[in-house]
Amino acid sequence: MRKLLATAFLAGGLAALSTPAAADGHLNLEGKTIGVAVVGTQHFWDREAFNGAVSTVESLGGAVVPVDGGRDNQIHADNHDILLNSGVDAVISILGDAAVEPKFEALKAAGIPVFTVDHPSPHAVNNTTSDNYYMGTTIGRYMADAIGGEGKVAVFNAFENALRICGIRAGLWKYVLQDYPGIEILQPELAEEFANAPEDARKKTLDLLSQYPEGTIDAIHVGCWDQPAIGVVQALEEAGRTDVIVTALDGGPDTLEIMAEDGSPFVANVAQQPNLIGSTSAMNVARHFAGEALLPQTYVDVLPVNGQAEAKAAYESLGYGSLD
């Protein structure tokens, strides 16, 4: 029903946006071997960050040792042991939970610098990320405005206490809503599964709607990412409840497509640039080896998306094509 872009096109389209190498032509990674550890490649964001890091290391003349955790945080952490024993010169680590920290510490002790993506760590030289504080506050304002500053809101929020970036996004969303006393966050909060998130969220949304008849719920927000929002929209359409609005975060091509449809209940998002984030992390590795001083955090711009017109504009700006 809704078209999904091919992975190959995504990698190529986003890579076109990742141009820091052109601006820093003096940098290179020739003779260097860089380990790139990703928590998984099933999700668009993770895959694109990984693609951006790998392609940029290679474009700078470096060799890559890739490891994929298959979306298992412990496997992802243990993969850093493989990199430690592989003679790499540096490691780029994408996402993960606290299990990676002792692995980072061991790499640092061995003289192997660690560069993280969306995972601040005291053992890392630099973390490249979006501004998660801005993302959380922005989506909070957009959602509150969309429902006129009052109403009942359900939230999918499985990872607030598990992943720091999710805690920031969901926490700042809730902080903004304190300025809207007429908005009530329904309890208990919903917890989406990562595996097959759209279908899991669809079923849980249908259960939610059976408890809240028309006129008793105004919005559903996904607190950390936007793949569950696909299923939320499907459930609303299935139940004929498109009076309930949907908001989320990440702005992948599939969710921007849904937002761009006429009459879509999916009204606001904040789009990230995961390929550029991965590419920027790789460029920071090259800057480090060139002797440049790096700040602990590098922030990559996001694109706030409020409504259909902005969804179409973001889709085109991010290199996905045209929805007109």
ROTIMAR-181100 format. One record per residue (C-alpha): residue in one letter; x, y, z. Coordinates in nm, 2 decimals, decimal comma, always signed. Layout:
N
<rec type="A" c1="X" c2="Y" c3="Z"/>
...
***
This chain:
324
<rec type="M" c1="+0,00" c2="+0,00" c3="+0,00"/>
<rec type="R" c1="+0,28" c2="+0,24" c3="+0,09"/>
<rec type="K" c1="+0,60" c2="+0,22" c3="-0,10"/>
<rec type="L" c1="+0,92" c2="+0,15" c3="+0,08"/>
<rec type="L" c1="+1,25" c2="+0,26" c3="-0,07"/>
<rec type="A" c1="+1,51" c2="+0,01" c3="-0,15"/>
<rec type="T" c1="+1,81" c2="-0,01" c3="+0,08"/>
<rec type="A" c1="+2,05" c2="+0,05" c3="-0,20"/>
<rec type="F" c1="+1,88" c2="+0,37" c3="-0,30"/>
<rec type="L" c1="+1,87" c2="+0,49" c3="+0,06"/>
<rec type="A" c1="+2,24" c2="+0,43" c3="+0,10"/>
<rec type="G" c1="+2,32" c2="+0,61" c3="-0,22"/>
<rec type="G" c1="+2,08" c2="+0,89" c3="-0,16"/>
<rec type="L" c1="+2,19" c2="+0,97" c3="+0,19"/>
<rec type="A" c1="+2,56" c2="+0,92" c3="+0,10"/>
<rec type="A" c1="+2,51" c2="+1,21" c3="-0,14"/>
<rec type="L" c1="+2,43" c2="+1,43" c3="+0,17"/>
<rec type="S" c1="+2,74" c2="+1,31" c3="+0,36"/>
<rec type="T" c1="+3,00" c2="+1,54" c3="+0,21"/>
<rec type="P" c1="+3,23" c2="+1,64" c3="+0,50"/>
<rec type="A" c1="+3,51" c2="+1,45" c3="+0,32"/>
<rec type="A" c1="+3,49" c2="+1,70" c3="+0,03"/>
<rec type="A" c1="+3,53" c2="+1,99" c3="+0,28"/>
<rec type="D" c1="+3,82" c2="+1,83" c3="+0,46"/>
<rec type="G" c1="+4,02" c2="+1,69" c3="+0,16"/>
<rec type="H" c1="+4,34" c2="+1,70" c3="+0,36"/>
<rec type="L" c1="+4,22" c2="+1,42" c3="+0,59"/>
<rec type="N" c1="+4,27" c2="+1,06" c3="+0,52"/>
<rec type="L" c1="+4,28" c2="+0,72" c3="+0,69"/>
<rec type="E" c1="+4,53" c2="+0,55" c3="+0,46"/>
<rec type="G" c1="+4,71" c2="+0,27" c3="+0,64"/>
<rec type="K" c1="+4,45" c2="+0,26" c3="+0,92"/>
<rec type="T" c1="+4,20" c2="-0,02" c3="+1,00"/>
<rec type="I" c1="+3,88" c2="+0,10" c3="+1,17"/>
<rec type="G" c1="+3,64" c2="-0,13" c3="+1,35"/>
<rec type="V" c1="+3,28" c2="-0,04" c3="+1,30"/>
<rec type="A" c1="+3,04" c2="-0,20" c3="+1,56"/>
<rec type="V" c1="+2,67" c2="-0,16" c3="+1,51"/>
<rec type="V" c1="+2,40" c2="-0,28" c3="+1,75"/>
<rec type="G" c1="+2,20" c2="-0,41" c3="+1,45"/>
<rec type="T" c1="+2,11" c2="-0,34" c3="+1,09"/>
<rec type="Q" c1="+1,75" c2="-0,43" c3="+1,09"/>
<rec type="H" c1="+1,63" c2="-0,08" c3="+1,16"/>
<rec type="F" c1="+1,67" c2="+0,19" c3="+0,90"/>
<rec type="W" c1="+1,84" c2="+0,43" c3="+1,13"/>
<rec type="D" c1="+2,10" c2="+0,18" c3="+1,25"/>
<rec type="R" c1="+2,17" c2="+0,06" c3="+0,90"/>
<rec type="E" c1="+2,22" c2="+0,40" c3="+0,76"/>
<rec type="A" c1="+2,45" c2="+0,52" c3="+1,04"/>
<rec type="F" c1="+2,66" c2="+0,20" c3="+0,98"/>
<rec type="N" c1="+2,66" c2="+0,26" c3="+0,60"/>
<rec type="G" c1="+2,77" c2="+0,62" c3="+0,65"/>
<rec type="A" c1="+3,06" c2="+0,52" c3="+0,88"/>
<rec type="V" c1="+3,18" c2="+0,23" c3="+0,66"/>
<rec type="S" c1="+3,16" c2="+0,42" c3="+0,33"/>
<rec type="T" c1="+3,34" c2="+0,73" c3="+0,47"/>
<rec type="V" c1="+3,62" c2="+0,53" c3="+0,62"/>
<rec type="E" c1="+3,67" c2="+0,35" c3="+0,29"/>
<rec type="S" c1="+3,65" c2="+0,68" c3="+0,09"/>
<rec type="L" c1="+3,93" c2="+0,81" c3="+0,31"/>
<rec type="G" c1="+4,15" c2="+0,52" c3="+0,23"/>
<rec type="G" c1="+4,10" c2="+0,32" c3="+0,54"/>
<rec type="A" c1="+4,01" c2="-0,05" c3="+0,58"/>
<rec type="V" c1="+3,70" c2="-0,16" c3="+0,78"/>
<rec type="V" c1="+3,64" c2="-0,45" c3="+1,02"/>
<rec type="P" c1="+3,26" c2="-0,45" c3="+1,05"/>
<rec type="V" c1="+3,07" c2="-0,63" c3="+1,33"/>
<rec type="D" c1="+2,69" c2="-0,65" c3="+1,37"/>
<rec type="G" c1="+2,52" c2="-0,73" c3="+1,70"/>
<rec type="G" c1="+2,19" c2="-0,84" c3="+1,54"/>
<rec type="R" c1="+2,01" c2="-0,61" c3="+1,77"/>
<rec type="D" c1="+2,13" c2="-0,80" c3="+2,08"/>
<rec type="N" c1="+2,30" c2="-0,55" c3="+2,31"/>
<rec type="Q" c1="+2,52" c2="-0,82" c3="+2,47"/>
<rec type="I" c1="+2,64" c2="-0,95" c3="+2,14"/>
<rec type="H" c1="+2,70" c2="-0,60" c3="+2,03"/>
<rec type="A" c1="+2,91" c2="-0,54" c3="+2,35"/>
<rec type="D" c1="+3,10" c2="-0,87" c3="+2,30"/>
<rec type="N" c1="+3,18" c2="-0,78" c3="+1,94"/>
<rec type="H" c1="+3,41" c2="-0,51" c3="+2,08"/>
<rec type="D" c1="+3,63" c2="-0,79" c3="+2,21"/>
<rec type="I" c1="+3,66" c2="-0,91" c3="+1,85"/>
<rec type="L" c1="+3,78" c2="-0,57" c3="+1,75"/>
<rec type="L" c1="+4,02" c2="-0,55" c3="+2,04"/>
<rec type="N" c1="+4,19" c2="-0,87" c3="+1,92"/>
<rec type="S" c1="+4,18" c2="-0,77" c3="+1,55"/>
<rec type="G" c1="+4,45" c2="-0,51" c3="+1,56"/>
<rec type="V" c1="+4,23" c2="-0,21" c3="+1,47"/>
<rec type="D" c1="+4,36" c2="+0,14" c3="+1,50"/>
<rec type="A" c1="+4,02" c2="+0,29" c3="+1,62"/>
<rec type="V" c1="+3,66" c2="+0,18" c3="+1,68"/>
<rec type="I" c1="+3,34" c2="+0,34" c3="+1,58"/>
<rec type="S" c1="+3,06" c2="+0,21" c3="+1,80"/>
<rec type="I" c1="+2,69" c2="+0,27" c3="+1,70"/>
<rec type="L" c1="+2,43" c2="+0,26" c3="+1,98"/>
<rec type="G" c1="+2,42" c2="+0,00" c3="+2,25"/>
<rec type="D" c1="+2,35" c2="+0,00" c3="+2,62"/>
<rec type="A" c1="+2,56" c2="+0,00" c3="+2,94"/>
<rec type="A" c1="+2,71" c2="-0,34" c3="+2,85"/>
<rec type="V" c1="+2,95" c2="-0,17" c3="+2,61"/>
<rec type="E" c1="+3,12" c2="+0,05" c3="+2,87"/>
<rec type="P" c1="+3,37" c2="-0,21" c3="+3,01"/>
<rec type="K" c1="+3,45" c2="-0,29" c3="+2,64"/>
<rec type="F" c1="+3,52" c2="+0,07" c3="+2,57"/>
<rec type="E" c1="+3,74" c2="+0,09" c3="+2,88"/>
<rec type="A" c1="+3,94" c2="-0,21" c3="+2,76"/>
<rec type="L" c1="+3,99" c2="-0,06" c3="+2,42"/>
<rec type="K" c1="+4,10" c2="+0,27" c3="+2,56"/>
<rec type="A" c1="+4,35" c2="+0,09" c3="+2,79"/>
<rec type="A" c1="+4,49" c2="-0,08" c3="+2,49"/>
<rec type="G" c1="+4,55" c2="+0,25" c3="+2,32"/>
<rec type="I" c1="+4,26" c2="+0,21" c3="+2,07"/>
<rec type="P" c1="+4,05" c2="+0,53" c3="+2,06"/>
<rec type="V" c1="+3,67" c2="+0,48" c3="+2,06"/>
<rec type="F" c1="+3,43" c2="+0,70" c3="+1,88"/>
<rec type="T" c1="+3,06" c2="+0,65" c3="+1,95"/>
<rec type="V" c1="+2,73" c2="+0,72" c3="+1,77"/>
<rec type="D" c1="+2,43" c2="+0,81" c3="+1,99"/>
<rec type="H" c1="+2,61" c2="+0,68" c3="+2,30"/>
<rec type="P" c1="+2,80" c2="+0,93" c3="+2,52"/>
<rec type="S" c1="+3,07" c2="+0,76" c3="+2,71"/>
<rec type="P" c1="+3,35" c2="+0,87" c3="+2,94"/>
<rec type="H" c1="+3,58" c2="+0,63" c3="+2,75"/>
<rec type="A" c1="+3,51" c2="+0,78" c3="+2,41"/>
<rec type="V" c1="+3,70" c2="+1,05" c3="+2,23"/>
<rec type="N" c1="+3,38" c2="+1,18" c3="+2,07"/>
<rec type="N" c1="+3,01" c2="+1,10" c3="+2,04"/>
<rec type="T" c1="+2,83" c2="+1,20" c3="+1,72"/>
<rec type="T" c1="+2,46" c2="+1,24" c3="+1,76"/>
<rec type="S" c1="+2,15" c2="+1,45" c3="+1,69"/>
<rec type="D" c1="+2,04" c2="+1,70" c3="+1,96"/>
<rec type="N" c1="+1,81" c2="+1,48" c3="+2,15"/>
<rec type="Y" c1="+1,71" c2="+1,76" c3="+2,39"/>
<rec type="Y" c1="+1,59" c2="+1,97" c3="+2,09"/>
<rec type="M" c1="+1,41" c2="+1,67" c3="+1,95"/>
<rec type="G" c1="+1,22" c2="+1,60" c3="+2,27"/>
<rec type="T" c1="+1,11" c2="+1,96" c3="+2,33"/>
<rec type="T" c1="+1,02" c2="+2,02" c3="+1,97"/>
<rec type="I" c1="+0,79" c2="+1,72" c3="+1,93"/>
<rec type="G" c1="+0,63" c2="+1,80" c3="+2,26"/>
<rec type="R" c1="+0,54" c2="+2,15" c3="+2,14"/>
<rec type="Y" c1="+0,42" c2="+2,02" c3="+1,81"/>
<rec type="M" c1="+0,20" c2="+1,76" c3="+1,97"/>
<rec type="A" c1="+0,06" c2="+1,99" c3="+2,23"/>
<rec type="D" c1="-0,03" c2="+2,25" c3="+1,96"/>
<rec type="A" c1="-0,19" c2="+1,99" c3="+1,74"/>
<rec type="I" c1="-0,44" c2="+1,90" c3="+2,01"/>
<rec type="G" c1="-0,50" c2="+2,26" c3="+2,11"/>
<rec type="G" c1="-0,32" c2="+2,23" c3="+2,44"/>
<rec type="E" c1="-0,55" c2="+1,99" c3="+2,61"/>
<rec type="G" c1="-0,67" c2="+1,63" c3="+2,59"/>
<rec type="K" c1="-0,56" c2="+1,27" c3="+2,67"/>
<rec type="V" c1="-0,24" c2="+1,13" c3="+2,53"/>
<rec type="A" c1="-0,11" c2="+0,77" c3="+2,52"/>
<rec type="V" c1="+0,26" c2="+0,71" c3="+2,48"/>
<rec type="F" c1="+0,47" c2="+0,42" c3="+2,36"/>
<rec type="N" c1="+0,77" c2="+0,45" c3="+2,58"/>
<rec type="A" c1="+0,95" c2="+0,11" c3="+2,62"/>
<rec type="F" c1="+1,30" c2="+0,24" c3="+2,62"/>
<rec type="E" c1="+1,31" c2="+0,56" c3="+2,84"/>
<rec type="N" c1="+1,49" c2="+0,38" c3="+3,12"/>
<rec type="A" c1="+1,70" c2="+0,15" c3="+2,90"/>
<rec type="L" c1="+1,87" c2="+0,39" c3="+2,65"/>
<rec type="R" c1="+2,00" c2="+0,73" c3="+2,74"/>
<rec type="I" c1="+1,89" c2="+0,89" c3="+2,41"/>
<rec type="C" c1="+1,54" c2="+0,76" c3="+2,47"/>
<rec type="G" c1="+1,54" c2="+0,89" c3="+2,82"/>
<rec type="I" c1="+1,63" c2="+1,24" c3="+2,70"/>
<rec type="R" c1="+1,37" c2="+1,24" c3="+2,42"/>
<rec type="A" c1="+1,09" c2="+1,11" c3="+2,63"/>
<rec type="G" c1="+1,19" c2="+1,31" c3="+2,94"/>
<rec type="L" c1="+1,20" c2="+1,64" c3="+2,75"/>
<rec type="W" c1="+0,86" c2="+1,56" c3="+2,58"/>
<rec type="K" c1="+0,71" c2="+1,52" c3="+2,93"/>
<rec type="Y" c1="+0,89" c2="+1,83" c3="+3,05"/>
<rec type="V" c1="+0,73" c2="+2,04" c3="+2,78"/>
<rec type="L" c1="+0,39" c2="+1,90" c3="+2,86"/>
<rec type="Q" c1="+0,41" c2="+2,04" c3="+3,21"/>
<rec type="D" c1="+0,33" c2="+2,37" c3="+3,05"/>
<rec type="Y" c1="+0,00" c2="+2,23" c3="+2,93"/>
<rec type="P" c1="-0,20" c2="+2,14" c3="+3,25"/>
<rec type="G" c1="-0,49" c2="+2,04" c3="+3,02"/>
<rec type="I" c1="-0,30" c2="+1,75" c3="+2,88"/>
<rec type="E" c1="-0,31" c2="+1,42" c3="+3,06"/>
<rec type="I" c1="-0,07" c2="+1,13" c3="+2,98"/>
<rec type="L" c1="-0,26" c2="+0,81" c3="+3,01"/>
<rec type="Q" c1="-0,13" c2="+0,54" c3="+3,25"/>
<rec type="P" c1="+0,01" c2="+0,29" c3="+3,22"/>
<rec type="E" c1="+0,24" c2="+0,39" c3="+2,94"/>
<rec type="L" c1="+0,26" c2="+0,15" c3="+2,65"/>
<rec type="A" c1="+0,57" c2="-0,06" c3="+2,58"/>
<rec type="E" c1="+0,65" c2="-0,15" c3="+2,22"/>
<rec type="E" c1="+0,86" c2="-0,45" c3="+2,12"/>
<rec type="F" c1="+1,16" c2="-0,38" c3="+1,91"/>
<rec type="A" c1="+1,11" c2="-0,68" c3="+1,69"/>
<rec type="N" c1="+0,83" c2="-0,63" c3="+1,44"/>
<rec type="A" c1="+0,75" c2="-0,30" c3="+1,61"/>
<rec type="P" c1="+0,48" c2="-0,19" c3="+1,36"/>
<rec type="E" c1="+0,27" c2="-0,50" c3="+1,41"/>
<rec type="D" c1="+0,32" c2="-0,51" c3="+1,78"/>
<rec type="A" c1="+0,22" c2="-0,14" c3="+1,81"/>
<rec type="R" c1="-0,08" c2="-0,20" c3="+1,58"/>
<rec type="K" c1="-0,22" c2="-0,47" c3="+1,81"/>
<rec type="K" c1="-0,16" c2="-0,27" c3="+2,12"/>
<rec type="T" c1="-0,32" c2="+0,04" c3="+1,97"/>
<rec type="L" c1="-0,63" c2="-0,16" c3="+1,88"/>
<rec type="D" c1="-0,65" c2="-0,28" c3="+2,24"/>
<rec type="L" c1="-0,61" c2="+0,08" c3="+2,36"/>
<rec type="L" c1="-0,88" c2="+0,21" c3="+2,13"/>
<rec type="S" c1="-1,12" c2="-0,05" c3="+2,27"/>
<rec type="Q" c1="-1,07" c2="+0,10" c3="+2,61"/>
<rec type="Y" c1="-1,10" c2="+0,46" c3="+2,50"/>
<rec type="P" c1="-1,40" c2="+0,52" c3="+2,27"/>
<rec type="E" c1="-1,42" c2="+0,81" c3="+2,02"/>
<rec type="G" c1="-1,38" c2="+1,14" c3="+2,19"/>
<rec type="T" c1="-1,19" c2="+1,01" c3="+2,49"/>
<rec type="I" c1="-0,83" c2="+1,01" c3="+2,35"/>
<rec type="D" c1="-0,67" c2="+1,28" c3="+2,14"/>
<rec type="A" c1="-0,31" c2="+1,17" c3="+2,06"/>
<rec type="I" c1="-0,07" c2="+0,88" c3="+2,06"/>
<rec type="H" c1="+0,30" c2="+0,96" c3="+2,08"/>
<rec type="V" c1="+0,60" c2="+0,72" c3="+2,02"/>
<rec type="G" c1="+0,86" c2="+0,85" c3="+2,27"/>
<rec type="C" c1="+1,19" c2="+0,75" c3="+2,11"/>
<rec type="W" c1="+1,16" c2="+0,64" c3="+1,75"/>
<rec type="D" c1="+0,90" c2="+0,61" c3="+1,48"/>
<rec type="Q" c1="+0,87" c2="+0,25" c3="+1,35"/>
<rec type="P" c1="+0,59" c2="+0,17" c3="+1,60"/>
<rec type="A" c1="+0,40" c2="+0,48" c3="+1,46"/>
<rec type="I" c1="+0,35" c2="+0,28" c3="+1,13"/>
<rec type="G" c1="+0,14" c2="+0,03" c3="+1,32"/>
<rec type="V" c1="-0,03" c2="+0,30" c3="+1,53"/>
<rec type="V" c1="-0,15" c2="+0,47" c3="+1,21"/>
<rec type="Q" c1="-0,26" c2="+0,13" c3="+1,06"/>
<rec type="A" c1="-0,47" c2="+0,06" c3="+1,38"/>
<rec type="L" c1="-0,63" c2="+0,41" c3="+1,37"/>
<rec type="E" c1="-0,73" c2="+0,36" c3="+1,00"/>
<rec type="E" c1="-0,85" c2="+0,01" c3="+1,07"/>
<rec type="A" c1="-1,07" c2="+0,13" c3="+1,36"/>
<rec type="G" c1="-1,19" c2="+0,44" c3="+1,17"/>
<rec type="R" c1="-1,03" c2="+0,66" c3="+1,44"/>
<rec type="T" c1="-0,83" c2="+0,91" c3="+1,24"/>
<rec type="D" c1="-0,95" c2="+1,18" c3="+1,47"/>
<rec type="V" c1="-0,66" c2="+1,07" c3="+1,70"/>
<rec type="I" c1="-0,33" c2="+1,23" c3="+1,60"/>
<rec type="V" c1="+0,01" c2="+1,06" c3="+1,60"/>
<rec type="T" c1="+0,36" c2="+1,20" c3="+1,66"/>
<rec type="A" c1="+0,70" c2="+1,04" c3="+1,68"/>
<rec type="L" c1="+1,07" c2="+1,08" c3="+1,62"/>
<rec type="D" c1="+1,34" c2="+0,99" c3="+1,37"/>
<rec type="G" c1="+1,17" c2="+1,08" c3="+1,03"/>
<rec type="G" c1="+1,26" c2="+0,78" c3="+0,83"/>
<rec type="P" c1="+1,14" c2="+0,77" c3="+0,46"/>
<rec type="D" c1="+0,86" c2="+0,53" c3="+0,53"/>
<rec type="T" c1="+0,71" c2="+0,74" c3="+0,81"/>
<rec type="L" c1="+0,75" c2="+1,06" c3="+0,61"/>
<rec type="E" c1="+0,56" c2="+0,90" c3="+0,33"/>
<rec type="I" c1="+0,27" c2="+0,83" c3="+0,57"/>
<rec type="M" c1="+0,28" c2="+1,19" c3="+0,69"/>
<rec type="A" c1="+0,26" c2="+1,31" c3="+0,34"/>
<rec type="E" c1="-0,07" c2="+1,13" c3="+0,26"/>
<rec type="D" c1="-0,38" c2="+1,34" c3="+0,25"/>
<rec type="G" c1="-0,57" c2="+1,33" c3="+0,58"/>
<rec type="S" c1="-0,30" c2="+1,14" c3="+0,76"/>
<rec type="P" c1="-0,33" c2="+1,13" c3="+1,14"/>
<rec type="F" c1="+0,05" c2="+1,13" c3="+1,16"/>
<rec type="V" c1="+0,11" c2="+1,50" c3="+1,20"/>
<rec type="A" c1="+0,45" c2="+1,57" c3="+1,34"/>
<rec type="N" c1="+0,80" c2="+1,42" c3="+1,36"/>
<rec type="V" c1="+1,17" c2="+1,52" c3="+1,38"/>
<rec type="A" c1="+1,38" c2="+1,38" c3="+1,10"/>
<rec type="Q" c1="+1,74" c2="+1,28" c3="+1,17"/>
<rec type="Q" c1="+2,03" c2="+1,22" c3="+0,92"/>
<rec type="P" c1="+2,17" c2="+0,88" c3="+1,03"/>
<rec type="N" c1="+2,40" c2="+0,84" c3="+0,73"/>
<rec type="L" c1="+2,55" c2="+1,18" c3="+0,79"/>
<rec type="I" c1="+2,59" c2="+1,10" c3="+1,16"/>
<rec type="G" c1="+2,79" c2="+0,78" c3="+1,08"/>
<rec type="S" c1="+2,99" c2="+0,97" c3="+0,81"/>
<rec type="T" c1="+3,07" c2="+1,25" c3="+1,05"/>
<rec type="S" c1="+3,19" c2="+1,00" c3="+1,32"/>
<rec type="A" c1="+3,43" c2="+0,85" c3="+1,06"/>
<rec type="M" c1="+3,55" c2="+1,20" c3="+0,97"/>
<rec type="N" c1="+3,61" c2="+1,27" c3="+1,34"/>
<rec type="V" c1="+3,83" c2="+0,96" c3="+1,35"/>
<rec type="A" c1="+4,04" c2="+1,10" c3="+1,07"/>
<rec type="R" c1="+4,05" c2="+1,44" c3="+1,24"/>
<rec type="H" c1="+4,18" c2="+1,27" c3="+1,56"/>
<rec type="F" c1="+4,46" c2="+1,10" c3="+1,37"/>
<rec type="A" c1="+4,54" c2="+1,43" c3="+1,20"/>
<rec type="G" c1="+4,60" c2="+1,58" c3="+1,55"/>
<rec type="E" c1="+4,29" c2="+1,79" c3="+1,56"/>
<rec type="A" c1="+4,12" c2="+1,85" c3="+1,90"/>
<rec type="L" c1="+3,76" c2="+1,72" c3="+1,91"/>
<rec type="L" c1="+3,48" c2="+1,83" c3="+2,14"/>
<rec type="P" c1="+3,32" c2="+1,55" c3="+2,34"/>
<rec type="Q" c1="+3,00" c2="+1,58" c3="+2,14"/>
<rec type="T" c1="+2,94" c2="+1,65" c3="+1,77"/>
<rec type="Y" c1="+2,58" c2="+1,74" c3="+1,68"/>
<rec type="V" c1="+2,43" c2="+1,68" c3="+1,33"/>
<rec type="D" c1="+2,13" c2="+1,89" c3="+1,23"/>
<rec type="V" c1="+1,78" c2="+1,75" c3="+1,24"/>
<rec type="L" c1="+1,47" c2="+1,86" c3="+1,04"/>
<rec type="P" c1="+1,16" c2="+1,93" c3="+1,24"/>
<rec type="V" c1="+0,86" c2="+1,81" c3="+1,04"/>
<rec type="N" c1="+0,52" c2="+1,97" c3="+1,13"/>
<rec type="G" c1="+0,24" c2="+1,86" c3="+0,89"/>
<rec type="Q" c1="+0,21" c2="+1,73" c3="+0,54"/>
<rec type="A" c1="+0,39" c2="+2,00" c3="+0,35"/>
<rec type="E" c1="+0,70" c2="+1,98" c3="+0,57"/>
<rec type="A" c1="+0,70" c2="+1,60" c3="+0,54"/>
<rec type="K" c1="+0,72" c2="+1,63" c3="+0,17"/>
<rec type="A" c1="+0,99" c2="+1,90" c3="+0,19"/>
<rec type="A" c1="+1,19" c2="+1,69" c3="+0,44"/>
<rec type="Y" c1="+1,16" c2="+1,38" c3="+0,22"/>
<rec type="E" c1="+1,31" c2="+1,57" c3="-0,08"/>
<rec type="S" c1="+1,57" c2="+1,75" c3="+0,13"/>
<rec type="L" c1="+1,70" c2="+1,42" c3="+0,27"/>
<rec type="G" c1="+1,75" c2="+1,28" c3="-0,07"/>
<rec type="Y" c1="+1,46" c2="+1,02" c3="-0,07"/>
<rec type="G" c1="+1,30" c2="+1,16" c3="-0,39"/>
<rec type="S" c1="+0,98" c2="+1,35" c3="-0,44"/>
<rec type="L" c1="+0,63" c2="+1,29" c3="-0,30"/>
<rec type="D" c1="+0,45" c2="+1,55" c3="-0,52"/>
***
